[in-house]
Amino acid sequence: MSTYSQRPDRLVLVTQAAANATGRRFCAHHQGEVPAADGDFVECNKTRRWICYRCQENRRLQREAAAKRDK
């Protein structure tokens, strides 16, 4: 087995290389491609996922609305 295949961050390296080549990334939330500059990695259910800023804002608004309902 090669050293590369044993790296725990190899998926991040591959997706970063693809983003550098195409200038686009896949949003894990709405399942679509967006420009690489329009998002960031977010901790979701103990895993890091790349989510666009629009989806991050929608998730924040949903959490706030749920918190207001629960009060």
N, CA, C and O atoms as CSV, one atom per row, in Angstrom:
chain,resi,resn,atom,element,x,y,z
A,1,MET,N,N,0.831,-1.177,0.000
A,1,MET,CA,C,0.000,0.000,0.000
A,1,MET,C,C,0.882,1.249,0.000
A,1,MET,O,O,1.880,1.311,0.718
A,2,SER,N,N,0.517,2.213,-0.786
A,2,SER,CA,C,1.333,3.420,-0.859
A,2,SER,C,C,1.042,4.345,0.321
A,2,SER,O,O,0.012,4.226,0.985
A,3,THR,N,N,1.948,5.244,0.558
A,3,THR,CA,C,1.786,6.213,1.637
A,3,THR,C,C,0.580,7.104,1.365
A,3,THR,O,O,-0.160,7.458,2.283
A,4,TYR,N,N,0.386,7.468,0.084
A,4,TYR,CA,C,-0.742,8.323,-0.275
A,4,TYR,C,C,-2.075,7.675,0.072
A,4,TYR,O,O,-2.957,8.348,0.606
A,5,SER,N,N,-2.245,6.396,-0.213
A,5,SER,CA,C,-3.528,5.736,0.046
A,5,SER,C,C,-3.811,5.584,1.540
A,5,SER,O,O,-4.953,5.343,1.930
A,6,GLN,N,N,-2.784,5.723,2.378
A,6,GLN,CA,C,-2.974,5.611,3.818
A,6,GLN,C,C,-3.247,6.954,4.483
A,6,GLN,O,O,-3.531,7.000,5.680
A,7,ARG,N,N,-3.167,8.036,3.735
A,7,ARG,CA,C,-3.402,9.367,4.311
A,7,ARG,C,C,-4.868,9.546,4.658
A,7,ARG,O,O,-5.730,9.252,3.830
A,8,PRO,N,N,-5.176,10.018,5.853
A,8,PRO,CA,C,-6.581,10.219,6.230
A,8,PRO,C,C,-7.232,11.394,5.501
A,8,PRO,O,O,-8.458,11.463,5.411
A,9,ASP,N,N,-6.421,12.319,4.981
A,9,ASP,CA,C,-6.966,13.499,4.313
A,9,ASP,C,C,-6.905,13.410,2.795
A,9,ASP,O,O,-6.967,14.440,2.123
A,10,ARG,N,N,-6.787,12.213,2.239
A,10,ARG,CA,C,-6.621,12.106,0.787
A,10,ARG,C,C,-7.854,12.569,0.017
A,10,ARG,O,O,-7.717,13.079,-1.095
A,11,LEU,N,N,-9.055,12.407,0.575
A,11,LEU,CA,C,-10.260,12.902,-0.096
A,11,LEU,C,C,-10.222,14.423,-0.201
A,11,LEU,O,O,-10.600,14.990,-1.226
A,12,VAL,N,N,-9.769,15.070,0.851
A,12,VAL,CA,C,-9.647,16.530,0.824
A,12,VAL,C,C,-8.630,16.946,-0.239
A,12,VAL,O,O,-8.848,17.924,-0.955
A,13,LEU,N,N,-7.530,16.215,-0.346
A,13,LEU,CA,C,-6.516,16.534,-1.349
A,13,LEU,C,C,-7.057,16.388,-2.760
A,13,LEU,O,O,-6.784,17.224,-3.621
A,14,VAL,N,N,-7.820,15.334,-3.002
A,14,VAL,CA,C,-8.387,15.100,-4.332
A,14,VAL,C,C,-9.415,16.167,-4.666
A,14,VAL,O,O,-9.408,16.699,-5.776
A,15,THR,N,N,-10.296,16.490,-3.730
A,15,THR,CA,C,-11.316,17.506,-4.016
A,15,THR,C,C,-10.687,18.881,-4.176
A,15,THR,O,O,-11.155,19.689,-4.978
A,16,GLN,N,N,-9.618,19.157,-3.410
A,16,GLN,CA,C,-8.918,20.433,-3.567
A,16,GLN,C,C,-8.255,20.515,-4.946
A,16,GLN,O,O,-8.289,21.564,-5.590
A,17,ALA,N,N,-7.662,19.425,-5.391
A,17,ALA,CA,C,-7.040,19.400,-6.718
A,17,ALA,C,C,-8.090,19.609,-7.806
A,17,ALA,O,O,-7.849,20.336,-8.770
A,18,ALA,N,N,-9.244,18.980,-7.658
A,18,ALA,CA,C,-10.325,19.161,-8.641
A,18,ALA,C,C,-10.827,20.599,-8.626
A,18,ALA,O,O,-11.095,21.171,-9.683
A,19,ALA,N,N,-10.955,21.188,-7.441
A,19,ALA,CA,C,-11.409,22.580,-7.346
A,19,ALA,C,C,-10.393,23.522,-7.971
A,19,ALA,O,O,-10.767,24.499,-8.621
A,20,ASN,N,N,-9.118,23.237,-7.780
A,20,ASN,CA,C,-8.079,24.079,-8.388
A,20,ASN,C,C,-8.116,23.983,-9.910
A,20,ASN,O,O,-7.889,24.975,-10.603
A,21,ALA,N,N,-8.399,22.800,-10.425
A,21,ALA,CA,C,-8.417,22.596,-11.876
A,21,ALA,C,C,-9.660,23.193,-12.523
A,21,ALA,O,O,-9.573,23.784,-13.599
A,22,THR,N,N,-10.818,23.045,-11.879
A,22,THR,CA,C,-12.079,23.483,-12.489
A,22,THR,C,C,-12.583,24.813,-11.969
A,22,THR,O,O,-13.373,25.481,-12.635
A,23,GLY,N,N,-12.132,25.208,-10.775
A,23,GLY,CA,C,-12.635,26.439,-10.168
A,23,GLY,C,C,-14.006,26.261,-9.544
A,23,GLY,O,O,-14.644,27.241,-9.159
A,24,ARG,N,N,-14.469,25.016,-9.440
A,24,ARG,CA,C,-15.799,24.747,-8.887
A,24,ARG,C,C,-15.707,23.653,-7.828
A,24,ARG,O,O,-14.784,22.838,-7.840
A,25,ARG,N,N,-16.678,23.646,-6.911
A,25,ARG,CA,C,-16.778,22.600,-5.891
A,25,ARG,C,C,-18.207,22.105,-5.827
A,25,ARG,O,O,-19.132,22.769,-6.296
A,26,PHE,N,N,-18.378,20.926,-5.237
A,26,PHE,CA,C,-19.684,20.299,-5.089
A,26,PHE,C,C,-20.214,20.606,-3.702
A,26,PHE,O,O,-19.575,20.272,-2.705
A,27,CYS,N,N,-21.382,21.244,-3.627
A,27,CYS,CA,C,-21.994,21.565,-2.340
A,27,CYS,C,C,-22.660,20.307,-1.784
A,27,CYS,O,O,-23.530,19.725,-2.433
A,28,ALA,N,N,-22.257,19.891,-0.596
A,28,ALA,CA,C,-22.799,18.686,0.018
A,28,ALA,C,C,-24.239,18.874,0.481
A,28,ALA,O,O,-24.928,17.894,0.762
A,29,HIS,N,N,-24.699,20.110,0.563
A,29,HIS,CA,C,-26.055,20.356,1.063
A,29,HIS,C,C,-27.086,20.320,-0.050
A,29,HIS,O,O,-28.034,19.537,0.019
A,30,HIS,N,N,-26.926,21.145,-1.072
A,30,HIS,CA,C,-27.937,21.160,-2.150
A,30,HIS,C,C,-27.531,20.310,-3.347
A,30,HIS,O,O,-28.234,20.285,-4.357
A,31,GLN,N,N,-26.396,19.611,-3.240
A,31,GLN,CA,C,-25.963,18.640,-4.251
A,31,GLN,C,C,-25.751,19.268,-5.623
A,31,GLN,O,O,-26.164,18.711,-6.640
A,32,GLY,N,N,-25.109,20.421,-5.643
A,32,GLY,CA,C,-24.825,21.075,-6.913
A,32,GLY,C,C,-23.449,21.703,-6.910
A,32,GLY,O,O,-22.843,21.882,-5.854
A,33,GLU,N,N,-22.953,22.040,-8.093
A,33,GLU,CA,C,-21.651,22.679,-8.203
A,33,GLU,C,C,-21.794,24.188,-8.126
A,33,GLU,O,O,-22.714,24.775,-8.695
A,34,VAL,N,N,-20.863,24.802,-7.409
A,34,VAL,CA,C,-20.813,26.257,-7.268
A,34,VAL,C,C,-19.351,26.683,-7.369
A,34,VAL,O,O,-18.458,25.850,-7.212
A,35,PRO,N,N,-19.089,27.968,-7.628
A,35,PRO,CA,C,-17.693,28.425,-7.655
A,35,PRO,C,C,-16.990,28.114,-6.331
A,35,PRO,O,O,-17.592,28.210,-5.262
A,36,ALA,N,N,-15.726,27.747,-6.414
A,36,ALA,CA,C,-14.973,27.325,-5.228
A,36,ALA,C,C,-14.877,28.418,-4.175
A,36,ALA,O,O,-14.749,28.114,-2.989
A,37,ALA,N,N,-14.935,29.677,-4.577
A,37,ALA,CA,C,-14.821,30.781,-3.626
A,37,ALA,C,C,-16.125,31.034,-2.864
A,37,ALA,O,O,-16.137,31.816,-1.914
A,38,ASP,N,N,-17.219,30.386,-3.266
A,38,ASP,CA,C,-18.533,30.643,-2.674
A,38,ASP,C,C,-18.913,29.657,-1.583
A,38,ASP,O,O,-20.089,29.319,-1.455
A,39,GLY,N,N,-17.959,29.186,-0.794
A,39,GLY,CA,C,-18.285,28.262,0.284
A,39,GLY,C,C,-17.080,27.936,1.136
A,39,GLY,O,O,-15.993,28.479,0.937
A,40,ASP,N,N,-17.288,27.030,2.101
A,40,ASP,CA,C,-16.229,26.654,3.012
A,40,ASP,C,C,-16.571,25.318,3.647
A,40,ASP,O,O,-17.705,24.848,3.558
A,41,PHE,N,N,-15.569,24.704,4.297
A,41,PHE,CA,C,-15.817,23.456,5.006
A,41,PHE,C,C,-16.536,23.742,6.309
A,41,PHE,O,O,-16.205,24.697,7.013
A,42,VAL,N,N,-17.528,22.909,6.633
A,42,VAL,CA,C,-18.327,23.051,7.836
A,42,VAL,C,C,-18.395,21.693,8.523
A,42,VAL,O,O,-18.433,20.655,7.862
A,43,GLU,N,N,-18.410,21.706,9.847
A,43,GLU,CA,C,-18.541,20.464,10.611
A,43,GLU,C,C,-20.027,20.073,10.638
A,43,GLU,O,O,-20.856,20.817,11.162
A,44,CYS,N,N,-20.356,18.912,10.078
A,44,CYS,CA,C,-21.735,18.406,10.038
A,44,CYS,C,C,-21.743,16.967,10.540
A,44,CYS,O,O,-21.125,16.096,9.929
A,45,ASN,N,N,-22.422,16.716,11.625
A,45,ASN,CA,C,-22.510,15.351,12.155
A,45,ASN,C,C,-21.134,14.696,12.298
A,45,ASN,O,O,-20.929,13.553,11.888
A,46,LYS,N,N,-20.218,15.427,12.873
A,46,LYS,CA,C,-18.855,14.963,13.153
A,46,LYS,C,C,-18.009,14.711,11.903
A,46,LYS,O,O,-16.974,14.051,11.992
A,47,THR,N,N,-18.426,15.219,10.748
A,47,THR,CA,C,-17.616,15.136,9.538
A,47,THR,C,C,-17.505,16.531,8.934
A,47,THR,O,O,-18.380,17.374,9.130
A,48,ARG,N,N,-16.434,16.763,8.206
A,48,ARG,CA,C,-16.246,18.053,7.538
A,48,ARG,C,C,-16.794,17.949,6.128
A,48,ARG,O,O,-16.412,17.059,5.368
A,49,ARG,N,N,-17.688,18.857,5.783
A,49,ARG,CA,C,-18.281,18.895,4.446
A,49,ARG,C,C,-18.130,20.296,3.888
A,49,ARG,O,O,-18.159,21.283,4.624
A,50,TRP,N,N,-17.970,20.368,2.572
A,50,TRP,CA,C,-17.890,21.662,1.919
A,50,TRP,C,C,-19.306,22.083,1.552
A,50,TRP,O,O,-19.993,21.383,0.808
A,51,ILE,N,N,-19.744,23.233,2.075
A,51,ILE,CA,C,-21.109,23.733,1.848
A,51,ILE,C,C,-21.023,25.184,1.397
A,51,ILE,O,O,-20.258,25.975,1.947
A,52,CYS,N,N,-21.826,25.524,0.380
A,52,CYS,CA,C,-21.809,26.895,-0.132
A,52,CYS,C,C,-22.405,27.849,0.904
A,52,CYS,O,O,-23.152,27.439,1.792
A,53,TYR,N,N,-22.056,29.128,0.768
A,53,TYR,CA,C,-22.505,30.128,1.737
A,53,TYR,C,C,-24.022,30.283,1.756
A,53,TYR,O,O,-24.606,30.545,2.807
A,54,ARG,N,N,-24.655,30.124,0.613
A,54,ARG,CA,C,-26.122,30.231,0.559
A,54,ARG,C,C,-26.769,29.158,1.429
A,54,ARG,O,O,-27.698,29.444,2.185
A,55,CYS,N,N,-26.279,27.922,1.322
A,55,CYS,CA,C,-26.823,26.826,2.134
A,55,CYS,C,C,-26.481,27.004,3.610
A,55,CYS,O,O,-27.284,26.668,4.480
A,56,GLN,N,N,-25.278,27.538,3.897
A,56,GLN,CA,C,-24.921,27.793,5.285
A,56,GLN,C,C,-25.890,28.792,5.910
A,56,GLN,O,O,-26.318,28.620,7.051
A,57,GLU,N,N,-26.230,29.830,5.162
A,57,GLU,CA,C,-27.168,30.837,5.667
A,57,GLU,C,C,-28.561,30.235,5.852
A,57,GLU,O,O,-29.228,30.512,6.849
A,58,ASN,N,N,-29.003,29.413,4.896
A,58,ASN,CA,C,-30.312,28.760,5.025
A,58,ASN,C,C,-30.356,27.850,6.239
A,58,ASN,O,O,-31.364,27.825,6.945
A,59,ARG,N,N,-29.288,27.101,6.503
A,59,ARG,CA,C,-29.238,26.217,7.666
A,59,ARG,C,C,-29.299,27.022,8.960
A,59,ARG,O,O,-29.967,26.626,9.915
A,60,ARG,N,N,-28.589,28.166,8.986
A,60,ARG,CA,C,-28.592,29.020,10.179
A,60,ARG,C,C,-29.998,29.562,10.441
A,60,ARG,O,O,-30.455,29.569,11.583
A,61,LEU,N,N,-30.681,30.013,9.396
A,61,LEU,CA,C,-32.039,30.533,9.552
A,61,LEU,C,C,-33.005,29.444,10.025
A,61,LEU,O,O,-33.878,29.708,10.852
A,62,GLN,N,N,-32.856,28.225,9.507
A,62,GLN,CA,C,-33.702,27.115,9.943
A,62,GLN,C,C,-33.474,26.783,11.407
A,62,GLN,O,O,-34.427,26.514,12.137
A,63,ARG,N,N,-32.200,26.799,11.851
A,63,ARG,CA,C,-31.904,26.535,13.264
A,63,ARG,C,C,-32.506,27.603,14.157
A,63,ARG,O,O,-33.061,27.288,15.210
A,64,GLU,N,N,-32.403,28.887,13.744
A,64,GLU,CA,C,-32.982,29.962,14.531
A,64,GLU,C,C,-34.494,29.865,14.603
A,64,GLU,O,O,-35.081,30.103,15.658
A,65,ALA,N,N,-35.134,29.518,13.490
A,65,ALA,CA,C,-36.591,29.371,13.476
A,65,ALA,C,C,-37.022,28.225,14.379
A,65,ALA,O,O,-38.017,28.342,15.095
A,66,ALA,N,N,-36.296,27.135,14.354
A,66,ALA,CA,C,-36.614,25.985,15.214
A,66,ALA,C,C,-36.433,26.345,16.681
A,66,ALA,O,O,-37.224,25.920,17.524
A,67,ALA,N,N,-35.402,27.123,16.997
A,67,ALA,CA,C,-35.159,27.533,18.388
A,67,ALA,C,C,-36.288,28.434,18.885
A,67,ALA,O,O,-36.689,28.341,20.045
A,68,LYS,N,N,-36.798,29.302,18.020
A,68,LYS,CA,C,-37.905,30.194,18.409
A,68,LYS,C,C,-39.184,29.386,18.643
A,68,LYS,O,O,-39.951,29.686,19.558
A,69,ARG,N,N,-39.414,28.361,17.815
A,69,ARG,CA,C,-40.618,27.526,17.993
A,69,ARG,C,C,-40.567,26.752,19.295
A,69,ARG,O,O,-41.594,26.547,19.942
A,70,ASP,N,N,-39.374,26.322,19.680
A,70,ASP,CA,C,-39.219,25.482,20.866
A,70,ASP,C,C,-39.303,26.273,22.170
A,70,ASP,O,O,-39.434,25.675,23.238
A,71,LYS,N,N,-39.233,27.586,22.107
A,71,LYS,CA,C,-39.278,28.400,23.335
A,71,LYS,C,C,-40.649,28.453,23.930
A,71,LYS,O,O,-40.851,29.096,24.961
